[in-house]
Amino acid sequence: MTDTYFDSEEFTKIDYRKTKINKGEYDNCIFTNCNFENVHASNIQFVECEFIDCNFSNAILNNTAFREVAFINCKMMGVKFNECDAFLLQFSFKDCQLSFSSFYQLKIPNTKFSNCNLQEVDFTEAVLTNSIFDNCDFNGAIFGETNLEKSDFRTAFNFNISPEKNRLKGGKFSKENIIGLLSEYKINIE
């Protein structure tokens, strides 16, 4: 049961390390330049919200719901998205820094990542079918038993995805980044 309900409100320049975030449901709200770094933001529902220029690094999001949420130019390093409420989980990321975050075992088909830094991100056993990775850096990202069927990697780079250990049927790759599928074979491509 939620404590408080917020509808179509705007929250700007709030440092939630100093001001405790109210538990409850936030519907159609916009958060701009807010700091959630290392904050316990558990058991909160965000529905159709936007987070712009926010810092979520190392935020604790146990059972936090993100339903149709957009993150734009956010710093989200070390976030364990796998601890979020998985029911109707749906979000998109544009111009975000997501390094060292985890999407372990999450079912998040149709997710769009655009111009994101996904270095060292854990996608093990995640379901990312029909997802788009537009101009994303995957240096050191982990893929294992990941379902990437029909996902678009044409402009992604620095990934190392084993076709034998992941599901890639219908995936889209470019001639320029196909080496990311072959690197485990230690062959020379010139």
C-alpha positions as CSV (number, residue, x, y, z in Angstrom):
1,M,0.0,0.0,0.0
2,T,1.4,3.4,-1.0
3,D,1.7,6.2,1.5
4,T,1.3,9.2,-0.8
5,Y,0.1,9.9,-4.3
6,F,1.8,12.5,-6.6
7,D,0.2,13.4,-10.0
8,S,1.8,15.5,-12.7
9,E,4.2,17.3,-10.3
10,E,7.7,18.6,-11.1
11,F,10.6,18.1,-8.7
12,T,13.7,20.2,-9.5
13,K,17.1,20.3,-7.9
14,I,16.2,18.2,-4.9
15,D,19.1,16.4,-3.1
16,Y,17.4,13.3,-1.7
17,R,20.5,12.6,0.3
18,K,19.4,15.5,2.5
19,T,15.7,15.5,1.9
20,K,14.0,12.1,2.4
21,I,12.0,11.0,-0.6
22,N,8.3,10.4,0.2
23,K,7.2,6.8,-0.3
24,G,4.3,6.5,-2.5
25,E,3.2,6.6,-6.2
26,Y,4.5,9.2,-8.6
27,D,2.3,9.4,-11.7
28,N,3.3,11.5,-14.7
29,C,5.9,13.4,-12.7
30,I,9.1,15.0,-13.9
31,F,12.3,15.0,-11.9
32,T,15.0,17.4,-13.1
33,N,18.6,17.8,-11.6
34,C,17.7,15.6,-8.6
35,N,20.2,13.6,-6.7
36,F,19.4,10.1,-5.6
37,E,23.0,9.0,-5.2
38,N,23.3,6.2,-2.5
39,V,19.6,6.9,-1.5
40,H,17.3,4.2,-0.3
41,A,14.4,4.7,-2.8
42,S,12.8,1.3,-2.2
43,N,9.1,0.4,-2.5
44,I,8.2,3.5,-4.5
45,Q,6.2,3.5,-7.7
46,F,7.1,5.7,-10.7
47,V,4.5,5.5,-13.5
48,E,5.0,7.5,-16.7
49,C,7.7,9.7,-15.2
50,E,10.7,11.4,-16.6
51,F,14.1,11.7,-14.9
52,I,16.2,14.4,-16.6
53,D,19.9,15.2,-15.5
54,C,19.5,13.1,-12.3
55,N,22.1,11.1,-10.4
56,F,21.0,7.6,-9.3
57,S,24.5,6.2,-8.8
58,N,24.4,3.3,-6.3
59,A,20.8,4.1,-5.4
60,I,19.0,1.2,-3.6
61,L,15.8,0.4,-5.6
62,N,14.5,-2.7,-3.8
63,N,10.9,-3.4,-5.1
64,T,10.8,0.1,-6.8
65,A,8.5,0.1,-9.7
66,F,9.4,1.8,-13.0
67,R,6.5,1.7,-15.4
68,E,6.9,3.6,-18.7
69,V,9.7,5.7,-17.3
70,A,12.3,7.7,-19.3
71,F,15.8,8.4,-18.0
72,I,17.5,11.2,-20.0
73,N,21.1,12.3,-19.4
74,C,21.2,10.5,-16.0
75,K,24.1,9.1,-14.1
76,M,23.2,5.6,-12.9
77,M,26.4,3.9,-12.1
78,G,26.2,0.7,-10.1
79,V,22.4,0.5,-10.0
80,K,21.0,-3.0,-9.4
81,F,17.9,-2.8,-11.7
82,N,17.4,-6.5,-11.0
83,E,16.2,-5.6,-7.5
84,C,13.3,-3.5,-8.9
85,D,9.7,-4.6,-9.0
86,A,9.6,-6.7,-12.2
87,F,5.8,-6.3,-12.6
88,L,5.2,-4.2,-15.8
89,L,8.8,-2.9,-15.6
90,Q,9.4,-0.7,-18.6
91,F,11.9,2.1,-19.1
92,S,14.1,3.8,-21.7
93,F,17.5,5.4,-21.4
94,K,18.9,8.3,-23.5
95,D,22.4,9.8,-23.0
96,C,22.8,7.9,-19.7
97,Q,25.9,6.6,-17.8
98,L,24.9,3.1,-16.7
99,S,28.4,1.6,-16.1
100,F,28.6,-1.2,-13.5
101,S,24.8,-1.6,-13.3
102,S,22.9,-4.9,-13.4
103,F,20.0,-6.1,-15.4
104,Y,20.5,-9.7,-14.2
105,Q,17.6,-12.0,-15.1
106,L,15.3,-9.0,-15.9
107,K,12.6,-9.4,-18.5
108,I,12.7,-6.0,-20.3
109,P,11.8,-6.6,-24.0
110,N,11.4,-3.5,-26.2
111,T,13.8,-1.4,-24.2
112,K,15.6,1.5,-25.9
113,F,19.1,2.5,-25.0
114,S,20.3,5.5,-27.0
115,N,23.8,7.0,-26.7
116,C,24.4,5.2,-23.4
117,N,27.6,4.1,-21.7
118,L,27.0,0.4,-20.7
119,Q,30.5,-0.5,-19.7
120,E,30.8,-3.5,-17.3
121,V,27.0,-3.8,-17.2
122,D,25.6,-7.3,-16.3
123,F,23.0,-8.5,-18.8
124,T,23.3,-12.2,-17.7
125,E,20.1,-14.2,-18.3
126,A,18.1,-11.0,-19.1
127,V,15.4,-11.0,-21.8
128,L,16.0,-8.0,-24.1
129,T,14.1,-9.1,-27.2
130,N,13.3,-6.4,-29.7
131,S,15.5,-3.9,-27.8
132,I,17.4,-1.1,-29.5
133,F,21.0,-0.2,-28.5
134,D,21.7,2.9,-30.5
135,N,25.3,4.2,-30.3
136,C,26.0,2.4,-27.0
137,D,29.4,1.4,-25.6
138,F,29.4,-2.1,-24.2
139,N,33.1,-2.3,-23.2
140,G,33.3,-5.2,-20.6
141,A,29.6,-5.8,-20.5
142,I,28.6,-9.3,-19.6
143,F,26.2,-11.4,-21.7
144,G,25.5,-15.0,-20.8
145,E,22.3,-16.9,-21.6
146,T,20.9,-13.5,-22.6
147,N,17.9,-13.4,-25.0
148,L,18.7,-10.7,-27.5
149,E,16.5,-12.0,-30.3
150,K,15.4,-9.3,-32.8
151,S,17.5,-6.7,-31.0
152,D,19.3,-3.9,-32.9
153,F,23.0,-3.6,-32.3
154,R,23.8,-1.9,-35.7
155,T,25.4,1.2,-34.1
156,A,26.6,-0.4,-30.9
157,F,30.3,-0.9,-30.2
158,N,32.8,-2.6,-27.9
159,F,30.5,-5.6,-27.3
160,N,31.7,-9.2,-26.9
161,I,28.6,-11.5,-27.3
162,S,29.0,-15.2,-27.8
163,P,26.5,-16.6,-30.4
164,E,26.8,-19.9,-28.7
165,K,25.9,-18.7,-25.2
166,N,23.2,-16.2,-26.1
167,R,20.1,-16.1,-28.2
168,L,20.6,-13.8,-31.2
169,K,18.0,-15.0,-33.8
170,G,16.8,-12.1,-35.9
171,G,19.3,-9.7,-34.2
172,K,20.6,-6.8,-36.3
173,F,24.4,-6.1,-36.5
174,S,26.5,-4.1,-38.9
175,K,29.6,-5.1,-40.9
176,E,31.6,-2.8,-38.7
177,N,30.7,-4.4,-35.4
178,I,30.3,-8.1,-36.3
179,I,33.8,-8.7,-34.8
180,G,32.0,-8.4,-31.4
181,L,30.3,-11.8,-32.2
182,L,33.5,-13.5,-33.3
183,S,36.1,-12.4,-30.7
184,E,35.9,-15.6,-28.6
185,Y,37.1,-17.6,-31.6
186,K,40.4,-15.7,-31.6
187,I,40.5,-15.4,-35.4
188,N,42.1,-12.6,-37.4
189,I,39.7,-10.4,-39.4
190,E,41.2,-8.0,-41.8
